[in-house]
Amino acid sequence: MGQSFGNQFTLVEVTTDNFVPKMHLWVAAAKPEQAVTLVLCAVPVGWTATVTDERLTPEPGTIVNLRPGEVRELET
C-alpha cells in the first residue's frame, strides 16, 4: 500500500550547520508530520528542520507541478 502525503503544502524552516548558521525556507507537498523528514532527506547531513507557522504566499511557478512527497527550497 502506498503512502499518502495528503493534499497540502507545509513550510519548513531549515538551519545550516555552518560556522554562521543560515536559515532557509522550504516547501513540502506533504502533511506537517511528514514534511520535516522529506526536507531532511534533501539537505546536507547535520542541518536541522522544523515546521514553521508562516503562511505560504507562493510566487507564480514556485509550487506549480510540485507532486505529493516532493520538496523545494523557496527563494528568500
C-alpha positions in Angstrom: 0.0 0.0 0.0 1.4 3.5 -0.9 1.9 6.3 1.5 -0.5 9.3 1.5 1.2 12.7 1.6 -2.2 14.5 1.7 -3.0 17.4 -0.5 -1.4 20.3 1.4 1.8 22.3 1.4 3.9 22.6 4.5 6.5 25.3 5.1 9.7 24.0 6.7 12.5 26.2 8.1 16.0 24.7 7.7 19.1 25.8 9.6 22.5 25.1 8.3 25.3 23.7 10.5 27.9 26.2 9.2 30.0 28.3 11.5 27.5 31.1 10.9 24.1 29.3 10.7 21.8 30.4 7.9 18.1 29.9 7.6 16.4 28.6 4.5 12.7 28.2 3.8 11.5 25.0 2.0 8.0 23.9 1.0 6.9 20.2 1.1 3.9 18.8 -0.7 3.0 16.7 2.4 1.4 16.7 5.8 3.3 18.6 8.5 4.3 15.3 10.2 6.0 14.1 7.0 7.4 17.4 5.7 10.4 17.6 8.1 11.6 14.1 7.2 11.2 14.8 3.4 13.2 18.0 3.7 15.9 16.5 5.8 16.4 13.9 3.1 17.1 16.7 0.6 19.6 18.8 2.6 23.1 18.0 3.8 23.6 15.9 6.9 23.8 18.0 10.1 21.2 20.6 9.0 18.1 20.8 11.1 14.5 21.4 10.0 11.2 22.4 11.8 7.7 23.1 10.6 7.1 26.8 10.6 3.9 28.7 11.3 4.4 31.1 8.4 1.8 31.1 5.7 2.6 30.3 2.1 2.1 33.1 -0.4 3.6 31.5 -3.4 5.2 33.4 -6.2 4.0 32.3 -9.7 5.6 29.0 -10.5 7.1 28.3 -7.1 5.0 25.3 -6.2 3.4 24.6 -9.6 3.9 21.0 -10.5 5.1 20.1 -7.0 3.9 16.5 -6.7 2.9 14.8 -3.4 6.1 14.0 -1.4 8.3 16.5 -3.3 10.2 19.4 -1.6 11.6 22.6 -3.0 13.7 25.4 -1.5 12.0 28.8 -1.8 13.8 31.9 -2.9 14.3 34.3 0.1 
